[in-house]
Each structure stands twice: as C-alpha cells, then as structure tokens.
Amino acid sequence: MFLRDDRAGAKTREMITFLVGGQEFGIDVMSVREIRVWTPATPIAHAPSYVVGMINLRGVVLPIVDFAARLGFPPTQPTSRHAILVAEIGKQDVGLLVEGVSEILSVAADELQAVPDVGSDSTREFVSGVLAKQGRMISMVSIEGLSPASSSF
C-alpha cells in the first residue's frame, strides 16, 4: 500500500533497507516497530530451525527469526554488528535478525518491478517486488508472507 503523494502526484512509501545473506532487502517502514542491536536469544525447544530463540523486550517475550535462514540462506552467526528489526507480523511482534540496517528510501509505485519468474513459489511468498535503484537490486519483503498464518514461529 502506498501512503502519500509526492510533488508530481506519484504514490510513494518509505522503506527500510537491510542486509541479509549479503543481499539487500527492503520492508515497509510502517511494519517496523523499532530497530535494536543484537541481543543473545534464549533457545526455544522444538522451534523451527530459523527461529533463533526469544528475548525479553520490556517485559514482552519476543521470538527472534533468523531472516537469512527463513529465506533459505545459511544460518546467521550473530555478532554485535547484527540488528533486530522488530516488526508486526499478523497480530504478533517478531524480531527479524538481519546483518545490518542500511537506510530509509522513498519508493514510488512505478519503481517496483515484478519478481522474476525464475524463482520458486516460495520466493514470491516472501518477496513482493524488486527495486533497481542506483545500481542496486533491492528485494522488497512481503511481511504478510512471514505471518504466523503462513508459517509457525
């Protein structure tokens, strides 16, 4: 959903870009509650392999998902340089472990391109479009594809 009109009348939205698996991704800024530095997580028994564990976030238990592992990349070995994007997925807040946050971009609707047809159906579940901007290829994450209804945390 595009939120505002720029001066030329094109619908734009703000996206936070971040790194995962050496690639750049973007997520709608309205889905992100906060950005935190990496905090070691307590493992959760019988959780899917992409769930790192849980942390206490101001009295609320927050599951942490290794976004790289969730996308099929090798699991992340978190360091102090990694970040957690706290995002609302469905009706639940979830921490997404990423390599780092890059910037906030204003993206016009006509700048987004369709996901290439070479990917699997699961690729389209997580990626809603591709932004080719300033020599960069940024995959736009579909937060709905990560909802607890489409997977279990």
N, CA, C and O of each residue as an XYZ file, in Angstrom:
612
protein
N       0.846     -1.181      0.000
C       0.000      0.000      0.000
C       0.887      1.238      0.000
O       1.800      1.360      0.818
N       0.616      2.144     -0.912
C       1.396      3.363     -0.984
C       0.692      4.446     -0.195
O      -0.529      4.586     -0.262
N       1.474      5.214      0.555
C       0.925      6.051      1.595
C       0.709      7.512      1.242
O      -0.263      8.117      1.694
N       1.588      8.086      0.448
C       1.458      9.524      0.250
C       1.773      9.889     -1.184
O       2.399      9.115     -1.908
N       1.341     11.059     -1.590
C       1.640     11.579     -2.916
C       2.842     12.500     -2.810
O       2.929     13.325     -1.901
N       3.782     12.350     -3.760
C       4.885     13.303     -3.788
C       4.466     14.497     -4.643
O       3.310     14.571     -5.061
N       5.369     15.421     -4.907
C       5.012     16.649     -5.624
C       4.463     16.376     -7.026
O       3.610     17.117     -7.513
N       4.950     15.314     -7.675
C       4.495     15.003     -9.034
C       3.209     14.181     -9.021
O       2.667     13.872    -10.082
N       2.711     13.821     -7.830
C       1.471     13.068     -7.729
C       1.663     11.560     -7.706
O       0.679     10.824     -7.642
N       2.893     11.080     -7.754
C       3.141      9.638     -7.722
C       3.021      9.125     -6.290
O       3.490      9.768     -5.350
N       2.402      7.983     -6.135
C       2.261      7.366     -4.812
C       3.625      6.820     -4.382
O       4.293      6.118     -5.141
N       4.025      7.154     -3.156
C       5.299      6.672     -2.633
C       5.093      6.078     -1.247
O       4.084      6.326     -0.586
N       6.078      5.286     -0.824
C       6.097      4.773      0.539
C       7.538      4.724      1.013
O       8.473      4.675      0.214
N       7.696      4.738      2.303
C       9.016      4.697      2.914
C       9.386      3.244      3.194
O       8.583      2.484      3.734
N      10.605      2.868      2.823
C      11.095      1.510      3.020
C      12.408      1.554      3.803
O      13.259      2.410      3.562
N      12.556      0.628      4.735
C      13.829      0.452      5.436
C      14.584     -0.645      4.707
O      14.057     -1.740      4.508
N      15.820     -0.357      4.307
C      16.624     -1.377      3.640
C      17.599     -1.994      4.637
O      18.081     -1.334      5.558
N      17.873     -3.282      4.424
C      18.761     -4.023      5.323
C      19.436     -5.142      4.551
O      19.020     -5.493      3.447
N      20.482     -5.697      5.144
C      21.252     -6.765      4.513
C      20.946     -8.108      5.142
O      20.831     -8.239      6.360
N      20.816     -9.116      4.266
C      20.624    -10.498      4.689
C      21.323    -11.373      3.650
O      21.054    -11.254      2.454
N      22.205    -12.238      4.096
C      22.895    -13.122      3.163
C      23.683    -12.367      2.117
O      23.855    -12.852      0.998
N      24.169    -11.174      2.469
C      24.935    -10.363      1.527
C      24.076     -9.671      0.482
O      24.610     -9.019     -0.415
N      22.754     -9.797      0.577
C      21.841     -9.158     -0.371
C      21.042     -8.076      0.346
O      20.893     -8.086      1.568
N      20.533     -7.143     -0.456
C      19.783     -6.032      0.121
C      18.280     -6.284     -0.014
O      17.784     -6.682     -1.068
N      17.580     -6.039      1.087
C      16.131     -6.204      1.136
C      15.515     -4.918      1.665
O      16.201     -4.092      2.268
N      14.226     -4.755      1.438
C      13.503     -3.605      1.957
C      12.189     -4.051      2.558
O      11.583     -5.027      2.115
N      11.758     -3.323      3.573
C      10.492     -3.614      4.238
C       9.798     -2.286      4.502
O      10.451     -1.282      4.787
N       8.489     -2.284      4.407
C       7.714     -1.069      4.631
C       7.983     -0.544      6.042
O       7.873     -1.292      7.013
N       8.328      0.719      6.154
C       8.668      1.315      7.446
C       7.496      1.219      8.427
O       7.707      1.202      9.640
N       6.276      1.157      7.918
C       5.114      1.072      8.797
C       5.000     -0.287      9.487
O       4.271     -0.422     10.470
N       5.708     -1.287      8.984
C       5.692     -2.621      9.597
C       6.719     -2.754     10.714
O       6.661     -3.693     11.507
N       7.659     -1.814     10.775
C       8.764     -1.907     11.739
C       8.438     -1.087     12.978
O       8.176      0.112     12.891
N       8.457     -1.745     14.130
C       8.196     -1.074     15.410
C       9.450     -0.379     15.931
O       9.392      0.744     16.431
N      10.589     -1.072     15.803
C      11.858     -0.494     16.256
C      13.010     -1.310     15.699
O      12.825     -2.411     15.179
N      14.199     -0.747     15.818
C      15.426     -1.417     15.403
C      16.307     -1.509     16.637
O      16.545     -0.512     17.319
N      16.792     -2.719     16.919
C      17.599     -2.952     18.116
C      18.928     -3.586     17.736
O      19.042     -4.225     16.690
N      19.918     -3.410     18.578
C      21.174     -4.125     18.381
C      20.950     -5.587     18.768
O      20.017     -5.909     19.504
N      21.805     -6.452     18.271
C      21.688     -7.875     18.564
C      21.794     -8.125     20.060
O      22.677     -7.596     20.734
N      20.891     -8.928     20.558
C      20.875     -9.387     21.936
C      20.807    -10.903     21.897
O      19.924    -11.445     21.232
N      21.701    -11.616     22.578
C      21.622    -13.079     22.556
C      20.231    -13.561     22.979
O      19.625    -13.031     23.911
N      19.748    -14.572     22.272
C      18.397    -15.077     22.492
C      18.436    -16.406     23.243
O      19.390    -17.174     23.119
N      17.400    -16.663     24.011
C      17.224    -17.933     24.709
C      16.560    -18.905     23.745
O      15.496    -18.597     23.207
N      17.160    -20.072     23.511
C      16.563    -21.035     22.569
C      15.167    -21.463     23.008
O      14.833    -21.456     24.193
N      14.361    -21.837     22.010
C      13.006    -22.338     22.236
C      12.980    -23.799     21.797
O      13.326    -24.112     20.658
N      12.574    -24.687     22.692
C      12.535    -26.117     22.382
C      11.576    -26.396     21.228
O      10.481    -25.837     21.176
N      11.985    -27.247     20.319
C      11.186    -27.725     19.192
C      10.755    -26.618     18.226
O       9.798    -26.792     17.472
N      11.441    -25.504     18.247
C      11.128    -24.410     17.322
C      11.699    -24.742     15.938
O      12.653    -25.512     15.833
N      11.122    -24.168     14.880
C      11.706    -24.353     13.542
C      13.161    -23.886     13.528
O      13.558    -23.049     14.338
N      13.948    -24.430     12.607
C      15.383    -24.129     12.564
C      15.690    -22.653     12.361
O      16.763    -22.198     12.758
N      14.792    -21.896     11.761
C      15.034    -20.473     11.519
C      14.677    -19.592     12.719
O      14.912    -18.384     12.681
N      14.119    -20.170     13.776
C      13.827    -19.407     14.982
C      15.038    -19.502     15.906
O      15.358    -20.572     16.425
N      15.701    -18.370     16.098
C      16.915    -18.310     16.915
C      16.595    -18.533     18.386
O      17.354    -19.182     19.106
N      15.473    -17.994     18.821
C      15.076    -18.087     20.222
C      14.154    -16.938     20.560
O      13.392    -16.458     19.720
N      14.238    -16.505     21.814
C      13.374    -15.410     22.271
C      14.173    -14.486     23.175
O      15.146    -14.886     23.814
N      13.726    -13.229     23.206
C      14.323    -12.250     24.108
C      13.203    -11.581     24.896
O      12.032    -11.649     24.523
N      13.587    -10.931     25.995
C      12.650    -10.153     26.789
C      12.770     -8.712     26.314
O      13.813     -8.079     26.475
N      11.698     -8.204     25.730
C      11.678     -6.832     25.237
C      10.707     -6.036     26.092
O       9.500     -6.026     25.848
N      11.258     -5.370     27.100
C      10.456     -4.564     28.025
C       9.271     -5.355     28.596
O       8.139     -4.873     28.624
N       9.560     -6.570     29.048
C       8.547     -7.394     29.694
C       7.717     -8.251     28.764
O       6.841     -8.985     29.222
N       7.972     -8.176     27.457
C       7.245     -8.977     26.474
C       8.220     -9.972     25.847
O       9.330     -9.605     25.460
N       7.796    -11.241     25.750
C       8.624    -12.263     25.118
C       8.521    -12.089     23.606
O       7.428    -12.128     23.040
N       9.675    -11.895     22.958
C       9.723    -11.629     21.531
C      10.486    -12.744     20.833
O      11.674    -12.929     21.099
N       9.819    -13.509     19.927
C      10.551    -14.523     19.174
C      11.479    -13.849     18.167
O      11.133    -12.824     17.578
N      12.660    -14.435     17.977
C      13.642    -13.901     17.035
C      13.798    -14.895     15.886
O      14.140    -16.059     16.094
N      13.541    -14.413     14.672
C      13.643    -15.228     13.465
C      14.912    -14.839     12.722
O      15.144    -13.660     12.453
N      15.730    -15.826     12.392
C      16.906    -15.605     11.556
C      16.380    -15.424     10.131
O      16.019    -16.396      9.467
N      16.340    -14.193      9.677
C      15.728    -13.891      8.384
C      16.461    -14.587      7.249
O      15.837    -15.009      6.275
N      17.782    -14.710      7.364
C      18.550    -15.416      6.327
C      18.106    -16.873      6.243
O      17.827    -17.375      5.154
N      18.040    -17.549      7.379
C      17.620    -18.945      7.394
C      16.184    -19.090      6.911
O      15.856    -20.063      6.232
N      15.331    -18.141      7.250
C      13.918    -18.192      6.830
C      13.796    -18.098      5.320
O      12.872    -18.657      4.728
N      14.745    -17.379      4.688
C      14.728    -17.230      3.236
C      15.484    -18.349      2.521
O      15.533    -18.376      1.292
N      16.073    -19.270      3.283
C      16.790    -20.384      2.675
C      18.288    -20.182      2.552
O      18.977    -21.018      1.967
N      18.810    -19.080      3.097
C      20.251    -18.849      3.131
C      20.846    -19.621      4.308
O      20.106    -20.098      5.169
N      22.175    -19.749      4.356
C      22.785    -20.381      5.538
C      22.437    -19.602      6.808
O      22.259    -18.385      6.762
N      22.340    -20.305      7.945
C      22.014    -19.626      9.214
C      23.034    -18.544      9.554
O      24.215    -18.657      9.224
N      22.565    -17.513     10.210
C      23.400    -16.386     10.628
C      24.138    -16.724     11.912
O      23.574    -17.341     12.816
N      25.382    -16.324     11.989
C      26.157    -16.390     13.224
C      26.207    -14.960     13.752
O      27.103    -14.197     13.390
N      25.247    -14.592     14.610
C      25.125    -13.183     15.009
C      26.316    -12.659     15.802
O      26.927    -13.361     16.607
N      26.617    -11.383     15.531
C      27.658    -10.661     16.252
C      27.062     -9.333     16.725
O      25.890     -9.047     16.479
N      27.864     -8.544     17.391
C      27.392     -7.242     17.871
C      27.056     -6.288     16.721
O      26.419     -5.259     16.946
N      27.471     -6.613     15.500
C      27.174     -5.758     14.348
C      25.808     -6.055     13.740
O      25.324     -5.286     12.910
N      25.184     -7.150     14.136
C      23.870     -7.517     13.616
C      22.779     -6.690     14.300
O      23.003     -6.080     15.346
N      21.602     -6.684     13.686
C      20.480     -5.918     14.224
C      19.225     -6.788     14.264
O      19.125     -7.810     13.586
N      18.289     -6.352     15.069
C      16.973     -6.979     15.139
C      15.944     -5.934     14.726
O      15.817     -4.883     15.355
N      15.210     -6.241     13.655
C      14.087     -5.402     13.248
C      12.854     -5.960     13.948
O      12.451     -7.092     13.679
N      12.266     -5.197     14.824
C      11.043     -5.628     15.496
C       9.887     -5.220     14.592
O       9.613     -4.036     14.396
N       9.216     -6.235     14.044
C       8.153     -5.998     13.071
C       6.860     -6.645     13.528
O       6.866     -7.666     14.217
N       5.758     -6.040     13.136
C       4.458     -6.625     13.406
C       4.114     -7.526     12.232
O       3.971     -7.068     11.098
N       3.984     -8.812     12.522
C       3.643     -9.799     11.501
C       2.329    -10.425     11.927
O       2.264    -11.137     12.929
N       1.301    -10.160     11.171
C      -0.028    -10.574     11.605
C      -0.386     -9.756     12.825
O      -0.383     -8.526     12.775
N      -0.692    -10.424     13.915
C      -1.010     -9.719     15.167
C       0.079     -9.922     16.203
O      -0.137     -9.680     17.390
N       1.258    -10.369     15.759
C       2.343    -10.685     16.674
C       3.581     -9.886     16.311
O       3.910     -9.739     15.134
N       4.270     -9.366     17.328
C       5.565     -8.735     17.100
C       6.618     -9.826     17.050
O       6.627    -10.737     17.878
N       7.508     -9.722     16.067
C       8.566    -10.702     15.848
C       9.855     -9.936     15.578
O       9.842     -8.917     14.888
N      10.959    -10.421     16.118
C      12.258     -9.838     15.836
C      12.887    -10.536     14.648
O      12.989    -11.763     14.630
N      13.311     -9.769     13.658
C      13.970    -10.324     12.480
C      15.459    -10.034     12.581
O      15.876     -8.876     12.553
N      16.256    -11.083     12.699
C      17.712    -10.947     12.771
C      18.250    -10.668     11.376
O      18.063    -11.466     10.457
N      18.930     -9.516     11.221
C      19.496     -9.107      9.938
C      20.961     -8.709     10.150
O      21.394     -8.457     11.275
N      21.710     -8.660      9.046
C      23.133     -8.305      9.135
C      23.333     -6.849      9.507
O      24.302     -6.508     10.186
N      22.446     -6.004      9.078
C      22.544     -4.587      9.391
C      21.492     -3.812      8.640
O      20.991     -4.268      7.612
N      21.156     -2.650      9.142
C      20.176     -1.776      8.517
C      20.929     -0.729      7.717
O      21.898     -0.145      8.204
N      20.480     -0.488      6.474
C      21.192      0.422      5.580
C      20.645      1.836      5.618
O      21.347      2.765      6.017
N      19.381      2.008      5.201
C      18.829      3.356      5.076
C      17.325      3.298      4.930
O      16.733      2.221      4.852
N      16.713      4.476      4.894
C      15.283      4.599      4.603
C      15.166      5.230      3.218
O      15.758      6.275      2.951
N      14.392      4.579      2.336
C      14.206      5.056      0.971
C      12.748      5.418      0.740
O      11.849      4.775      1.283
N      12.512      6.454     -0.073
C      11.174      6.735     -0.579
C      11.066      6.026     -1.922
O      11.887      6.239     -2.815
N      10.051      5.184     -2.058
C       9.903      4.366     -3.259
C       8.561      4.681     -3.910
O       7.513      4.598     -3.269
N       8.606      5.043     -5.186
C       7.382      5.279     -5.953
C       6.866      3.952     -6.491
O       7.649      3.056     -6.807
N       5.548      3.828     -6.596
C       4.920      2.592     -7.063
C       5.469      2.146     -8.412
O       5.649      0.950     -8.642
N       5.737      3.096     -9.307
C       6.204      2.722    -10.648
C       7.672      2.299    -10.678
O       8.161      1.858    -11.718
N       8.384      2.426     -9.556
C       9.780      1.979     -9.494
C       9.899      0.482     -9.209
O      10.927     -0.126     -9.509
N       8.862     -0.111     -8.639
C       8.906     -1.531     -8.299
C       8.640     -2.383     -9.528
O       7.750     -2.090    -10.326
N       9.431     -3.447     -9.667
C       9.258     -4.394    -10.762
C       8.802     -5.725    -10.187
O       9.019     -6.009     -9.009
N       8.180     -6.527    -11.011
C       7.693     -7.840    -10.587
C       8.872     -8.758    -10.256
O       9.973     -8.598    -10.782
N       8.615     -9.710     -9.383
C       9.623    -10.715     -9.055
C       9.848    -11.563    -10.305
O       8.878    -12.037    -10.897
N      11.108    -11.769    -10.727
C      11.356    -12.579    -11.924
C      10.740    -13.973    -11.790
O      10.668    -14.531    -10.695
N      10.309    -14.511    -12.898
C       9.631    -15.795    -12.927
C      10.567    -16.982    -12.733
O      10.119    -18.127    -12.795
N      11.842    -16.741    -12.502
C      12.794    -17.844    -12.315
C      12.771    -18.383    -10.895
O      13.281    -19.474    -10.638
N      12.187    -17.635     -9.975
C      12.128    -18.053     -8.577
C      11.013    -19.057     -8.343
O      10.131    -19.244     -9.180
N      11.076    -19.684     -7.207
C      10.040    -20.634     -6.831
C       8.825    -19.884     -6.282
O       8.873    -18.676     -6.053
N       7.745    -20.622     -6.079
C       6.554    -20.012     -5.483
C       6.860    -19.483     -4.089
O       6.286    -18.479     -3.667
N       7.768    -20.155     -3.365
C       8.104    -19.684     -2.023
C       8.831    -18.346     -2.071
O       8.741    -17.563     -1.125
N       9.553    -18.069     -3.162
C      10.197    -16.759     -3.308
C       9.136    -15.671     -3.349
O       9.273    -14.639     -2.692
N       8.081    -15.900     -4.118
C       7.012    -14.912     -4.234
C       6.232    -14.762     -2.929
O       5.566    -13.751     -2.708
N       6.322    -15.776     -2.068
C       5.660    -15.701     -0.766
C       6.320    -14.634      0.104
O       5.643    -13.973      0.891
N       7.636    -14.459     -0.032
C       8.391    -13.533      0.809
C       8.747    -12.225      0.120
O       8.950    -11.215      0.794
N       8.828    -12.217     -1.205
C       9.278    -11.036     -1.941
C       8.143    -10.542     -2.828
O       7.617    -11.286     -3.656
N       7.769     -9.268     -2.643
C       6.638     -8.716     -3.391
C       7.053     -7.966     -4.643
O       6.223     -7.727     -5.520
N       8.314     -7.592     -4.743
C       8.787     -6.858     -5.904
C      10.272     -6.588     -5.785
O      10.889     -6.865     -4.757
N      10.832     -6.048     -6.843
C      12.257     -5.751     -6.886
C      12.430     -4.288     -7.275
O      11.769     -3.789     -8.186
N      13.321     -3.620     -6.578
C      13.640     -2.222     -6.853
C      15.062     -2.159     -7.389
O      16.012     -2.525     -6.697
N      15.203     -1.696     -8.620
C      16.523     -1.477     -9.212
C      16.771      0.024     -9.130
O      16.166      0.808     -9.862
N      17.675      0.413     -8.224
C      17.883      1.834     -7.982
C      19.361      2.099     -7.711
O      19.967      1.431     -6.874
N      19.940      3.063     -8.408
C      21.321      3.493     -8.211
C      22.292      2.312     -8.252
O      23.198      2.214     -7.425
N      22.091      1.413     -9.229
C      22.976      0.265     -9.388
C      22.755     -0.837     -8.368
O      23.547     -1.777     -8.300
N      21.706     -0.744     -7.581
C      21.407     -1.734     -6.541
C      20.164     -2.520     -6.922
O      19.285     -2.015     -7.621
N      20.099     -3.760     -6.457
C      18.907     -4.592     -6.609
C      18.392     -4.875     -5.202
O      19.043     -5.571     -4.424
N      17.229     -4.337     -4.885
C      16.661     -4.465     -3.549
C      15.371     -5.271     -3.647
O      14.426     -4.863     -4.322
N      15.338     -6.411     -2.976
C      14.126     -7.241     -2.945
C      13.217     -6.705     -1.860
O      13.624     -6.572     -0.706
N      11.987     -6.397     -2.229
C      11.029     -5.853     -1.274
C      10.299     -7.003     -0.587
O       9.652     -7.819     -1.243
N      10.409     -7.061      0.725
C       9.857     -8.146      1.518
C       8.358     -7.971      1.704
O       7.877     -6.886      2.030
N       7.635     -9.052      1.493
C       6.205     -9.087      1.781
C       6.039     -9.595      3.200
O       6.150    -10.795      3.451
N       5.778     -8.701      4.112
C       5.678     -9.065      5.528
C       4.532    -10.056      5.744
O       4.582    -10.874      6.662
N       3.511     -9.984      4.905
C       2.387    -10.911      5.024
C       2.837    -12.344      4.782
O       2.268    -13.273      5.356
N       3.854    -12.541      3.937
C       4.375    -13.878      3.660
C       5.044    -14.505      4.857
O       5.268    -15.715      4.883
N       5.367    -13.696      5.852
C       6.008    -14.198      7.063
C       5.025    -14.355      8.198
O       5.427    -14.660      9.321
N       3.739    -14.152      7.933
C       2.754    -14.167      9.009
C       2.628    -15.548      9.639
O       2.863    -16.558      8.974
N       2.263    -15.599     10.906
C       2.081    -16.886     11.579
C       1.062    -17.768     10.868
O       1.109    -18.990     11.007
N       0.136    -17.170     10.104
C      -0.847    -17.974      9.368
C      -0.182    -18.751      8.248
O      -0.644    -19.837      7.901
N       0.915    -18.212      7.660
C       1.588    -18.895      6.565
C       2.728    -19.776      7.064
O       3.264    -20.580      6.300
N       3.100    -19.640      8.312
C       4.168    -20.456      8.881
C       4.007    -20.463     10.395
O       3.207    -19.712     10.952
N       4.759    -21.300     11.033
C       4.687    -21.290     12.506
C       5.984    -20.746     13.060
O       7.066    -21.064     12.567
N       5.870    -19.922     14.088
C       7.046    -19.377     14.759
C       7.316    -20.266     15.908
O       8.266    -20.036     16.656
